[in-house]
Amino acid sequence: MFLQRNNKHLAAFGRSLLKNKNRQLANKLVLSKRTLLTSTKKQQQQKNNFKFKTASITTSIAALLVLTSYYNSSNITNEPSKKGLRTISLDEFKKHSSPDDCWVIINGIIYDLTNFIAKHPGGPDIIKANSGKDVSALFNPIHASDLIDKYIMKKDIKGIIDPNCDFPKELITKALSPGETPESMAFKEKLRQNLPSIDELKTIFDFEYICSKILPKNAWYYYSSGSEDEFSLRENHNAYHRVQFRPRVLVNVKDVDTSCTILGEKHEVPFYVSATALAALGYEGGEVSIAEGCAQGSFKIPQMISTLSSKTLAEISEAKDKFGGQDQWFQLYVNTDRSKALDLIKEAEAKKCKAIFITVDAPSLGRREKDVKLKAKPSRENGISKGLSSFIDPSLDWEDVKYLKKQTSLPVFLKGIQRKEDALTAVENGFNIVISNHGGRQLDHTVSPLETLTEVVPLLKEKGYKPGENVEVFIDGGVRRGTDILKAIALGATGVGLGRPILYSNSAYGAKGVEKCKDMLREEIAMNMRLLGVNKLSELNESFVDTQGLKYRSVRLSNDFLNEEVYEPRNIIEWDMALEAGDDDS
């Protein structure tokens, strides 16, 4: 009874806090919520012999969880974050609430976006629909904090909203959680608060499964989706299952060395973090906590930073420096405004990034239907992916990338090579390469990167190029095991990228998850090197693998149970069920 009474009081109190925007009291509410949840959990554990049950929680607890989650994540504030700006009254702000005269508030600061609407990477619709509103909750989760400084002119920063005004609740745009209900979000928060111990996780798939249960649908679909039928998404991983090992025996493998040389420097393992956008969708630390995870522990791994990161390059670089610093690389999407691309290269150089990776496989966005389907109604904004990629230049060609290469002294990679002819052209023009099909998120039914690798390396060697000596040949897509990495190395790759595994481990456990993920893979690599009969990665070559089954894409040699357990197919449209429901109503 005590808990029930307090549930009601706290929920009602929380609603009044949102109305009055009292942040200090809201923080106290969060503490009260935590205390209440702890008490509730202890009683439940005692009742169920300390076993966590996924039973439904009370409506008042659900409302409280959603309330505090929304309040914390939206980061809405009417307090200025920049000094020297004039204070603008609520009445004046309300006068600019149309697409032709569009003011918005982001974290207490008023911006005139009238001239920016047509240039917005996410398309104009989202800004037009929120003219004259506080859009902080929409902006903060998917934008780096320095984005405004880069794209909004100083003259369009109008001032700060009067902190003493009674700002209308209806003018505050809520964070998007399409496809969710307060109850579903509350239950996901409940699961997140009761994650298994990280020591219980045994494979990379464990991170993915956890994320499928705790992430909001917009984050989960954005991270996990592939394009159209998702053939390439699945084939990227399945291809590794069609390559078998040919180990040698009676070799002294007491001591094995997992280190390798990448770009002339020694690294403890042959894998790195590949660039992925919007890491903060899954975990508030975003790319910063990924940087910390890469640097923490007994060894470091390089981190490739996306142009579309949810944290600034400065923030990510500072996180690296706290732990002694691992290598960081910068992935570049070339903007239609080429001066922006040059600015990004210079910024990457200033932050001591050691290589530039130009993405070349995204002249247009692949149709990622899970992401699209989550939208409540059709619009130009076809999911998160569509908005992010709309500012990438589709006219990018060989002359452009050669020009960009001349603008920096850093090594330059072309990321997204998918055929041997392009690989040879790239290398002949002084580029390193990343064999990749964008994680199966662009053109569907492309050949897997692993199969492309088997075609690229022999051609390069035939032309006198030696991977690891005078050219770097990286690969990403579908990697989930240490054995996958060893197969790629044996076939000539000099570095192997991890995208989703890092996103999932970070989304579930933050930096500790990333550290655990890399530890898992290193342990698997070391163990399987012994079983293969090699002491060093440099001993691996084509003789250790059998690739005869690689091209038999229609043959499943064995079921991949772990992958199939976490893979979520896209459902077909349920129009017939809706019709049946309508018939029943009549």
N, C-alpha and C positions, 0 to 999 in steps of 0.2 A: 504493500500500500504506500509506503514511504516513497519508493521509486516511482510509482505511478503518479503520485501527487507532484513530485519534483519534475517529472517529465513534462507535465502540463505547464507548470510554472516556467520552466526554462524555455520551452517552445514559445510561449506567449511573450516572455521577456525578450527572446531573440528577435521576434517580429518587430517589437518596439525599437530595438537597437538599430535595425535596418532603416527604420523610418527616421530616426534621429541621427544616424551615422556617428554614434559614439564609439570610436575605435578602442579606447581604453577599456570600456565596459565590455565591448565585444571580445577582447582578448581574455577578460575574466570568464566570459561565457565559454570560450574554448577550453579553458582550464577546467571549468565545471563539467563540461561535456566529457573531457578525458577522465575526470574523477568518477563520473557517473558510469562511463563505459567500463572502467576498471572494476568498480563495485559490481556491476551487472555481470561482467565476465567471470569474476571470482565465484559469484553465486552459481552461475551456470556450470562452471567447472566442478564445483563441489557436488552439484546435483547429478552431473554426468560422469563422475569419477575422473575429472580433469581431462575429459576428451572434448575437443572443440566440435560443436554441432553447428551445422549450417541451417539452423532453424530460422524461421522468420522472426524479425525483431519488431518491437511494438511500433505503432504508427508515430507516436510522439518521439521516440528515439530516431526513427527514420527522418522525420521532419527536422529534428535538431542537427543530425549529421549533414543533411543537405544544406541547411541554413549556414552552418559554420564553414562547410566546404566551399559554398558559393562566396561567402564573405571573404574568406582568406584568399581564394584563387583569383577572384576578380580584381583585387587590388585597387578597388575604386576609392579615390580620395579627392576631396575638394581643396586640399592644401597645396600651395604652389611648390614646385620642385626647382624653380629657377628664380633667382632674385632679380630685381630691377624691372620686372614687368608690371604694367599697370593693372589695376583691379577693374574688372568688368562686371557690371550688375547683371542679375538674372534677366531683367527686362530687356536689356540691350542684347544679351545673348540670344534670346528668343526671336529677335527680329531677323536672324540669319539662319533660317531653318528650311531652306529649299535647295534643290540641286543647283539652281542658278546663283545662290548666295548661301554657301554651305559652310557653316562653322560647326566644329565638334570640340569636345573636351577629351583630352587624354591625360590622365593622372593630374587633373587640376588645371592644366594649361589649355587655353583656347587656340585652335588653329583654324585658319581659313583654307579649306581644301577645294574651293571652287575651281581653281585652275589645275588642281592635281587629280581631279576625278578621272579624267580621260587617261591619265598616265598610271593610275593605280595598278600594280602588278596583279591584284586580285580581281580586276575588272571594276567598272563603275557602279554596278548595282548595289553592292554592299554599302558603299558610302552614301549613295543617293537615298537608300532606305533608312539611313540613320542620321540624316542632316539635322542639326540642331539638338544633338544628344550627347551624353557622356558615353563614349565608346571604349572606355578603358578595359572593360571586361572582354571585349572582342579583340582589342589590340595586343594586350600584354602577353597572352599565352603563346603567340606565334610570331612575334616580332622582336628582334634585338633592340636593346634600349637606345642604340645610336642610329637607328634607321631614320628617325625624324631629322636628325642633323644632316644626314646624307641626302635626303630627298625633298625636304620641305624648306623653302626659301625663308630667310630671316624675316622678310616683310610680312609673311603669312602667319607669323607667331603673334597673335593679337594681345595676349595678356593672360591673366589668371581669373578664374571665376571667383566671385565674391565668396570667401570662405564662411561668411556669416549668413548667406542666403538660405532660404528653405528650399533646397533644390528638389523639384518634383520627382517622385519615384518613377513615374511613367517616362521620364526623359533619360533614365539610366538603362542602357542596353545590357541585358544579361549575357553571361557567357553562353556560347552555343554548346548544347548537349543533345544534338539530334538523336532520336531513337531511344532516349532514356526517359525514365520516370523517376520521381523522387525516391520511390522504393528501390528501384534497381541501382541508382547511384548510392543510396545508403547501404545496400548490401555489398556493393563493391568496396565501399569504404570499410565496411566491417571485415571483409576478407583481407584488405590491405593491412589493417591493424592486427591481423592474426596470421601473417605469413609464416610458412615453415622456417625453421632455422636454416640459414644459408648453408650450413654444413650438411644438411640433409639432401641438398641438390647434387645429383650425380652426373647429369648430362646437360648439354646446351639446350636440349628440348624442354627441360624442366622450367627454364626461364620463360620460354615461349608459352608454355601451357599456363603458367601463373599469369602472364600478361593478358592472355585471352580471357581470363576471368576478372581481372581487376581494372583494366583500362577502360575508360569511356569509349563508346563505340566509334566516335570520330577519330580518336587516337589509334585504336586497334585496327580499324579498317585502313587508315592512312599508312600505318606501318606494314601491315600484313598483305595488302592487296597487290595483285599483279594486273596486267592488262588483259582485257577481254576474257578469253577462256582460261587464262592463267596457265596455259601449257608451258610457256617458257619458265614461269615461276617454279613450277614443279620439276620440269626437265633439268633445270640448273642443278638441283640436288640429286635427282635420279641418275644423272649421267655418272656421278661418282660411284654409284652402285654397280655400274656395268663395266667398271675397270677393276680387275683383280690383281693381287700381288703374286710375285714369284720370289719368295724369300730364299736367302742362302743360309746354310747351317754351318755349325762347327766354327763359328767366328767368336773370338773373345770380345764380348760386348759388355764387359763389366762397367766400363766408363763410356757414356755416350755424350756427345756435344750437340746441343740443339741450336747453336749459334750459326749465324750466317753473315754475309757482307751485303749491305744494300747501299747503293750510292756511295760506295767507297768507305763506309763506316760499319763497324761491327755491331750487330744486334743479337740479343740473346735468343730470339725466336724468329722464324721467317714470316710471321703474320703481323698485320697492322690493322688499325681501325679505318675502315673506308668511310668516305663522307656520306652523311645522311642528314636530311633537313629536319628541323623542328624537334630536336630531342626533348625539349621542355614540354611537349604535349604529353609525354608519358611520365616525366619526373621533373619537378620544378628546377632542379639543378642543371638539367639539360646538358649541353656540351661541356660545361664547366666540371660537372661531376664525372663525365667521361674522361676529361683530361686528368683529373685527380686519380681515377682508377687506373689509367694507363701508366701513371708515374709511381703509384704506390706498390708496395710489396717487394719481392726479391728481385724483380726485373722489370724493365720498362718496355713499352711497345710504342711505335710511332702512331700519331693521330692525324688523320686527314680531316681538315675542317671545311665544312660546306659553306658556300656563298650564302645559302639560305639557313644558316644556323639561327637558333632562337636566342643565342647569346652573342655578345660582341667579340670580335677577334681579340680585342684587348683583354676582356675578361677571361677568355679561354687561355690566352698566353700567360696571364698572371697566375692562373691555377696551376699551370705546368711548372712555373718557376718556384712555387712553394715547395715542391718535392725534388728539386734538383734538376728538373727539366728532361723530358724525353723529346725526341724529334717531333716537330709538327710540320705538316704540309698543308697547302691551301688548294682547295678545289674551286675552280672558276667556271661559273656560267657567264658567257659573254652577253652582256646587255646590248640592246639595240642602240643605246648611247655608248659608243665605244670608249669615250672618255671615262665612263664609270668602270669599265673593265681595267683600264690602265691605272685608275686610282686604287682599285682593289689589289692589283699586283704590287703597287708601291707600298700599300699598307701591309701586305703580307711580308714584304721584304723588311719593313721597319720592325715588324714583330718577330723577326728572325725565323720565319718559316724557311724550310730548307729545300722546298720544291714546289712547283706549280703544276696542278693537274687540270687541264682544260677538258671539260665534258663535251664530247662531240656526237653523242647519240641521242640528243634531245632537241631536234629542230622543231618538233611539235610534240605535244603531250600524248602519251599512250592513254587509251580509254580504260581507266581503272574503275570497273563497274561497281565494286563494293563501295568504294569511296563516293561514287556518283549517286548510287542508290540511296545512300543515307540522307541525301538532301530531301527536305520535306516536299518540295515542289520543283518542277523544272525551271532552270534559269541559266543565265550565261555562266554562273559560277558552278561548275560541275565538280563539287567537292573541293577539299583542301588542295589537292594536287593541281587542279586546273588553275586556281588562282596564283599559286606560287610560280608556275612556269610561264605565265603569259608574257613576261617581260624578256624572255630569252630570245635572242636573235635567230630566226630561222634562215637567214641568208649567210650564216657563217660558212666559210669555205677554206680551202687549203691556203690561199694567199693570206687570209685573215690570221690564221693560226701561225703562219710563218712570220708575219709582221709582229704578232704578240710575243713570239719567242725572242725576237730581236730586242724587245723592250726590257728584258731582264737577264741578269747573269745567272739566275737559278736554273737548275735542271728543269725541263718542261716535259710533261707526259701528256699524251692524248688518251683520254679515258673514254672507253666505249668502242674500242676496235672489235669488229665482228667478222672480218674476213682477212685472209692472208695477204691479198693484194694491197689492202689499205695498211696493213701492218708493215709491209715492205716499204711502201711510199713514205710512211711516217718515219721509219728508221733511217731511210736514205736522206731524209731532210733534217736529221739530227734530233728527232724526238725519241724519248722513251715511250713505252706503251702500256696501257692497262686493257687487257682483254676482258670485256664486260658487255652485258646486254641490259645494264641498268637494273639488275635484280629482277628481270622479267617484268618490268614496269613500263616498257616502251612498246616496241613492235613485238606482238605475240608471235609464237611459232618460229622464233629465231633459234639457230643452233646454240647449244649450250657453250659457255666459255671454255669448259674443259675440252670439248671436242674441237673448238676453234684453236685451242692451244696446240693440239696434236698436228694441226696443219701449219700453224705459223712458225713454230720453232724449227722444223726441218728446212723450211724455205729460207729463214734467216741464216741458218748455218750454211746452207748451200751458197748463199751470197756473201759469206765471209763474216757475218755478224755472230758474236758469241755472247749469249745471255749471261749476265753476271760479270762480263769483262768489258765489252764496249757498248752494251745496251742493257737496259733493264726491261724485263718482261713480267709485268704483274698480272694477276688474275683475281677476279672476285665473282661472287654469285653462287649461292647454294652450299657454301661451306658450313658444315656443322660438326665435323669430327677432325681429330688429329690425323686420322688416316686420309681424309680428304686433302689435307694440306700436304701430306707426304706424297700422294699421287700427283698433285700439281707440280711439286718440286721435281719429282722423278721425270716428269714430262717436259721440264725445261723452264718452269716459272721461277723467277727470282724473288718474288714476294707474293703473299696471298692476303687478300682483303676480307675483312669481316664487317658486314653492315648490320643486318637485323639482329644477329646474336648480341652485338654490343648494345643496340637499342633496347632489346628485351631485358638484358641483365641490368642495365642502368635504370630502366623504368621500374623494375621490381625492387632493386636494392641499392640504387645509387652507385657511388664509387666502389663500394665493397662488392657489389654485383659484378662490375667490370673486372675488378681484381680477381674475383672467383672464376669468372669466365676464362680469362687468360691463363690462370693456373690450371684449370681443367684441361685446356688444349695443350699446354706444355707437357703436362703429365702424360697425356695420350700420345703425344709425339715421341717422347722419350721411351715409353714402354714399347711402342710399335717399331721404333728404330731397332731396339734389341731383337724383337721378333723377326724383323726383316734381315738382321745380320749386318747392320751398318753402324759405324761409330760416329760418323760425321754426315751431315746433310750433303756435303759435296760428293760423297760416294754414290748417291742415288743417281740413277739414269734410267733410260727406257727399258733396260733389261730386267728391272725389278717389277714391271707392270705388264699386264696382258690387256690390250685395248681392243681385242677382236670384237667384243660384244658392244663396244661403244656406239656403233652406228645402228644397232638393232633397237631402235627407239620403241617399237611396238611390243617388245618382249620384256616382261617383268620377270627377272631372274629370281627375285625373292621379295616378299613384302617388307616394306620399310615401316614397321609398326609404330615406332616413335613418331616419325614424321606424319603418318596418317592420323595419329591420335590428336595432333595439334592442328592439322590442316583443316580449315573451315571452308567448304565449297560455297560458292555463291548460289543462293536459292533462285529459282525462276520466279517470275511474277505470279502472284497468287490471285489473279483476277477471278478465277472460277470459284474460289472459296468465298470471295466477297459477294459474288452473285448468289451463291447458295445461302449465305447469311441473309441477303435481302429477301430471298424467297421465303425463308422461315419467318421473317418479320411480317410478311404479308399474310 
